[in-house]
Amino acid sequence: MNFLRSLFAPRQQFRSFALLDGQGRCRAFKHCPAAPVGDGWVEIQEIRLNWLHQVLPASARISPRCASSLVRPILAT
């Protein structure tokens, strides 16, 4: 029964991050549900090992997420 529940339970979405040094080179990758703590971490679309120790392509980055909710209140007229 637990197996069936696990099939339909919502799964936690993991995001991909790259640690960049001062020159923009990729030093590490991390796959986690929330942004890592510390400077130099940027969110990327996917992890590619050939980016390690290379300058991260601009197309790999994802624009920063907004801290505010996407749901906006309806304005009264």
Number of C-alpha atoms within 10 A of each C-alpha: 5 6 8 8 9 10 9 8 9 8 8 8 9 12 16 20 24 26 20 21 15 7 9 14 17 23 17 16 21 17 17 13 11 11 15 16 7 7 9 15 20 19 21 23 14 15 17 10 11 9 17 17 14 14 14 20 12 8 8 16 16 14 10 9 7 7 6 7 6 7 6 7 6 6 5 4 3
